[in-house]
Amino acid sequence: MSVVLWHIPISHYNEKVRWALELKGVGHERRAPPPPSHVAVALWLTRGAAHTFPVLEIDGRAIGDSTAIIAAIEERFAGPPLIPDEPGERARALALEEFFDERLGPYSRQLVFHELRADDGGLRRFAATVMPDRLTRSDLAVSAFARGAAAFTRVRYRVGPEAAAAESRARIAAAFDRLESELESGAGDYLVGDRFTVADLTAAALLAPVVAPPRAPAEPDPPPALVEYRDSLRGRCGFAWVEETFARHRGEPVRP
Ligand SMILES: N[C@@H](CCC(=O)N[C@@H](CS)C(=O)NCC(=O)O)C(=O)O
């Protein structure tokens, strides 16, 4: 079976799917056209159905959206299962996946871009991590790419206004609150039942830009304000849980 993952190496939604594919040992090829060209590629692959990455090509279909992709690989590749069979646990795992996808993912991304944009040279460092290698030797190309990233993230992710960053900090705090209260009401290590599910995978992958555990996607040198923010969250149980979940379940990532 030919499986192709179209992805952005640095992105947390893409990390969610890479993690699932690697955990299940699904052999696949990876392609990574640089952002923002990926939007056109996603639209072309999915015939207009999705404009975001990741996109997975499998069985002759192109599937957009990390939740739909994980559902599709769960159907085709049995183990280890990510979505519980028991109906109550299944519903809880999928509801938590949805919560972290919608109420956390956009905000952890927004805040990182906010701090990169505010930091001198921050978006240039970001540009250098996502541009094709050969172009990073040209100062002009890096500047043009950084300006493109500033415009794209302002329009698509509301990066710029301090009010938007404040909202992101509040949403991230709320996501940690939910994570910690779900862990407290369960056995402690996992969000649903007594094993790793798509709920843990989603919470950990989408908090990775905030926590920066060792096996998370490589980030550009973080701005001091981001380091300070990270340090302010370090005492939270949820922060330690993300680090432990990566250490225990991520395995050595296949790069890029
Ligand atoms: N709900 C989507 C979100 C994916 C997403 O936002 N991907 C970003 C990269 S991190 C993207 O391609 N954004 C392009 C855009 O918003 O136009 C998923 O779970 O896959």
The ligand as an ORCA input file, in Angstrom:
! r2SCAN-3c Opt
* xyz 0 1
  N      -7.611     21.092     11.864
  C      -6.409     20.888     11.088
  C      -5.452     22.047     11.344
  C      -4.152     21.903     10.584
  C      -3.466     23.246     10.449
  O      -3.921     24.279     10.973
  N      -2.350     23.237      9.701
  C      -1.641     24.473      9.450
  C      -0.164     24.272      9.637
  S       0.136     24.123     11.372
  C      -1.907     24.940      8.047
  O      -1.695     24.203      7.099
  N      -2.410     26.176      7.912
  C      -2.689     26.778      6.649
  C      -3.789     27.794      6.762
  O      -4.335     27.968      7.846
  O      -4.099     28.411      5.732
  C      -5.787     19.528     11.441
  O      -6.078     19.010     12.526
  O      -5.060     18.969     10.610
*
